[in-house]
Every structure is written in C-alpha cells, then in structure tokens.
Amino acid sequence: MNRATKNKASKRVVEAMNEIENEPHAPIDYIHSDNDSGFLNEPMTTWYDTHKIRITRSRPHHWQRQPI
C-alpha cells in the first residue's frame, strides 16, 4: 500500500497511515521503510505502538536488504 502526502510532516503521515489502515485488506503486521524522518519520529512511533505494528528499516546503500 502506498499514499502520497504533501510533505513529510508527521500529521500528514499519520493521516495517510490511518487511511490505509481503514481500507479493506489484510491486517498490517509491520512497516518497512527507509531511514526517512517521516516514518521515524515520535508521533509515528506512538502510532506504531498504539496499533501494535512493528517497524523495520533499510540500511543505507544496501538495496539487496529489502524485504520481499
């Protein structure tokens, strides 16, 4: 699932995540992101904890380490 946001403000990212979560699909088990600050900040970590979602992230310059 993906969503475009106007910017990386945590408010926009949290809104997009809530939209995705409310769509009919398999439950979100974990989120894998790059090291972008839009996904690694206090409002987002609170959201992950509240929704019991694990977060994993990529290592810089290691494209082969992406989840499948």
C-alpha positions in Angstrom: 0.0 0.0 0.0 1.2 3.5 -0.6 0.0 7.0 -0.3 1.3 10.4 -1.5 1.5 13.2 1.1 2.0 16.9 0.6 5.1 16.8 2.8 6.7 14.7 5.5 5.0 16.4 8.4 4.1 13.8 11.0 0.5 14.9 10.9 0.2 14.1 7.2 2.0 10.7 7.5 -0.3 9.7 10.5 -3.4 10.7 8.5 -2.2 8.6 5.5 -1.5 5.6 7.7 -5.0 5.9 9.2 -6.5 5.9 5.7 -4.5 2.8 4.7 -5.4 1.0 7.9 -9.2 1.6 7.4 -9.2 0.1 3.9 -10.3 -3.5 3.4 -7.2 -5.6 3.1 -5.1 -8.0 5.2 -4.1 -6.5 8.6 -0.9 -4.5 8.7 1.7 -6.6 10.5 4.8 -4.5 10.0 6.0 -1.5 8.1 9.4 -1.5 6.3 10.7 2.0 5.4 13.9 3.7 4.5 15.6 5.9 7.1 13.2 8.7 6.3 12.4 11.0 9.2 8.7 10.9 8.1 8.5 7.4 9.5 11.0 7.6 12.3 9.7 10.3 14.7 7.8 10.4 17.9 4.2 10.7 16.5 4.8 7.8 14.2 6.4 5.5 16.8 3.4 6.3 19.1 1.1 5.3 16.2 3.0 2.1 15.7 2.8 1.2 19.4 -0.9 2.0 19.6 -1.7 -0.1 16.6 0.8 -2.9 17.6 2.7 -2.6 14.3 6.4 -3.5 14.1 8.7 -1.1 12.2 11.8 -2.3 10.3 14.0 -0.1 8.1 16.6 -0.4 5.4 20.3 0.1 5.8 21.7 2.9 3.7 23.3 1.7 0.5 22.2 -1.9 0.9 19.3 -2.2 -1.6 19.5 -6.0 -1.5 18.4 -6.0 2.1 14.8 -5.0 1.2 12.0 -7.3 2.3 10.2 -9.3 -0.3 
